[in-house]
Amino acid sequence: MKRRLSLRSAIAGLAMAAILLLSGINKAQAQEEKEFNFSASLNSDQFFGFYPTFAGSYGFSDKASFTFYGILWSGGTGGGWGNWTEFGIGANFTVSEGININPQIGVLGGNLLSSGADGPAVFGDGIVPNLTINLNKAKTEGQLYFGYYAPLRDETFANGTTLSFIHYWVNYGFKANSFLSLGAHYEHLINSGGSNVAESTDVYQWLGPYIQFADPKGGPFARFSFGTDLVEGNDSFFKLTTGFSF
């Protein structure tokens, strides 16, 4: 009963958030049409494998917009996690020129969090409150992301375990020109506990440079990050992303 109540509460919360945000959008539409943005990217690294993502926004004022996103983790390692899939909604706020804050909340389908990849794939495998801060100035760029992956259901068997993770990264770079930018990337994934985990452990801790090429007119870009893994026993990391904005 507790499991069902928690799942229903999460669904109800997401639905209420969507209703409130859409209400704001409808009010804005009565005044003027706002801009719709959409982007998609293809990503690959040695931990998550291959995973496409998408993100969209619809403005309901000059400084705020409704946002939504999705991650198809199932394209890579997530295929072994019950076709792991993440979808979420939120809002983006412009706090000053070139700086945006985007709190969101996502829900997962799969079995990684609810059973440690041992049980059935379920909707409500986990819930993901997350925050992204973006920097995009004339000469500098950067991003800070923090997400907490918490199990929403318990589908463990006799020796199973639920899992939870903290995932965050920060990168910062300089724009050599409108086509080329260079910077540094730091990313950390922590197994923060679960039903049978006594204490948190580092899964990976990546640090290294990145190079990015982008269409000066907007649209496609490609970024390659690489470097060392600071976790003992690990060696190095690589992360390749290409994306398109519409």
Helices and strands as residue ranges (DSSP letters): H 2-31, E 36-45, E 49-59, E 64-71, G 73-75, G 77-81, E 85-96, E 99-110, H 112-115, E 122-136, E 140-151, E 163-175, E 180-194, E 201-214, E 221-229, E 236-245
